[in-house]
Amino acid sequence: MSLEVRPLAGALGAEVVGVDLRKLDPGDEAALQAAFLEYHVLAIRDQALTRGEQLAFARSFGEPEVHPIVDGTSAHPDVIRVHKPAGESASFGVGWHTDNSFFEAPSGATVLYGEVIPTSGGDTLYANMEEVWATLSEPLRSRLGAMRAVHSASRAYDPALVGSEKYEGTASLTYRYSEAVTAEVVHPIARQHPETGRTSLYVNPMFTQRIEGLSQAESDAILGFLFSHAAEPDHTCRVRWQPGTVTLWDNRCVWHYAMDDYRDHERLMYRVTLAGEVPIPA
């Protein structure tokens, strides 16, 4: 079967079938690269990857990075084993966010592989921040284009908020405390994509703390509107996982949200994030 790309929704996302990520030829790589830039999210079905093979595929889109807080596997520190045991609630990636926007150079892309998947539930939602930006009014875009926002991991990784068991090594997913938990970085609110030149909104509910130079009340009001607008269903797509699905998404212009609706079921994924660039103001 030849590689086939099937759009998932009008806003973004595509399903890819007919390709073996372990045996990509130059034509396959070029087709995947083009589809990635066009659709921002690719759900690539029917794969059977080892961690080494997942990393090899990821390297065709960038350089894998080691997370400063979340532990990787002992064999591959740049691969995070995202395990949710049956009977527990999901606690990683639940809520709209952009992966690692609290980095000075945030992650460019994420490669997530589904190995154990519940029979129902556990889907991932995605939102197109280029479309979100384009649907704001011109006067608002003009004002926001000159603004910057402060990003931090403090709300997502503070031991007092997420529970100490992750830092004590007793949870299925473990963390290590560092200054990265509380450090703050500043990024433009309007970000230019380094490959396509398109503009996207670059704030997210999980990691964006406030708009630089505004009072907290002013910042909360503006960010609250932007977050609500960005999460409107017309800007989104949904990936339904199957065992052997690899989903690749572009953190430079995409939000995502891991659904927590499968408490009775186990879910096992492996995540690789790829190093990105310092955001360029639009």
Buried (B, 14 or more C-beta within 10 A) or exposed (E): EEBEBEBBBEBBBBBBBEBBBEEBEEEBBEBBEEBBBEBBBBBBBBBEBEBEBBBBBBEBBBEBBBBBBBBBEEEBEBBBBBBBEEEBEBBBBBBBBBBBBBBEEBBBBBBBBBBBBBEEBBBBBBBBBBBBBEBBEEEBBEEBBEBBBBBBBBBBBEBEEBEEBBBEEEBBBBBBEEEBBEBEBEBBBBBBBEEBEBBBBBBBBBBBBBBBEBEEEEBEEBBEEBBEBBBEEEBBBBBBBEBBBBBBBBBBBBBBBBBBEBEEBBBBBBBBBBBBBEBBBB
